[in-house]
Amino acid sequence: MNLFHPLLRLWLAGLAALACTPVWPQDVPAAPEAPRMEVSEDGTLVIDKRSRVAWSRCLEGTQWNGKTCAGLPRLFERSEALAVASVRSQAEGVAWRLPRATELRHLVSRRSVPPGVDPVLFPLSPGTWHWSSTSRIHTGSVNMYNYGNAMQGSTGGIRNQLGTRQGWAVDMGSGETSAVHKDSRLPVRLVRPYP
């Protein structure tokens, strides 16, 4: 017993030391972060608390029926898309607007398989091009030797491709942003300030 006694004491001392080891904040798992986007109580809006905006849960032309977006989305030319936001604002007394391209891109989850808009938050949302209010996109660096860029008159900086004939749209399946002819007919999802 004398032989094991020092080892037993050492082992007990080690256990005591472990029991007294302080827990550092980085050792404690973080509480799960509250979701950035959540559905309103009536189900008609998706609220982005961080950006302080509320999205229409359904595309224009469809309505929330308590379970999903019912009806068929309407397709608009760009001028009609801007007008529908103004008409809805006047009718509801809320500042509805066409979202900026960066706001629409935020709705696209590239981590999803397949990439796209969260179908729980935005039911029946097609992964197609949607109108944005963006009229100019900062391109950073553009290769001015690229034939396409030369034809568009783009040399970097702010790009307003072909001026009055095009507007900017976002592919809700990939998050890609592109200039689209203003006569193209695309769906519209409106956004407004929150609260």
Disulfide bonds with the S-S distance in Angstrom:
Cys58-Cys69 2.06
